């Protein structure tokens, strides 16, 4: 019986070691461009306070994306994102004294963007256009306050960055 426990423990250790070695190695970077952000469907609340200016919202989003690229994109790779439209989850209640976002599953968040991934030498590894949607954000199901300033955006992009990172070469080219 002891031998069975030892063998089971060794097998589990081997499986975990294999998982650790195939996990995406981070350290990648992201560059963000904006195609007419003032015309996005719903990016900055109307009647917004100074802290919700267009530039402030762009920086908040860029910071989220920098964290995700660092976590999931291999070192030496750069992801260039060009945003064409952003429609945050829900809508802003026009009758509220201060901007209040009302979120339901009938008004999903949507982000449209083009991307291009390059390695350290500048060689293109991947490119394309994407539309990400998030029907009912997970953070709304939680009773705790989200850690992110833009939890709906982060929730859409985390799986996308994770999947992209798995598709990229692990060893950077040095040019």
Number of C-alpha atoms within 10 A of each C-alpha: 5 7 8 9 10 11 11 12 12 12 12 12 12 12 11 11 11 11 11 11 9 10 13 21 18 20 18 22 22 20 16 16 16 14 12 10 18 12 11 18 14 19 19 22 20 14 13 12 11 8 9 16 16 16 12 13 17 17 13 15 18 16 16 18 23 17 17 23 27 19 20 24 29 25 21 20 30 23 25 18 21 17 20 20 21 21 19 25 25 19 18 19 14 13 8 9 8 14 16 14 15 11 18 15 12 10 16 19 24 20 20 17 19 15 17 17 22 17 23 15 12 14 12 14 15 14 14 10 13 14 12 15 20 19 17 18 21 12 15 14 8 9 7 8 9 13 8 15 13 15 18 23 24 18 16 18 20 18 13 15 19 18 14 18 22 16 14 18 16 18 12 14 14 9 8
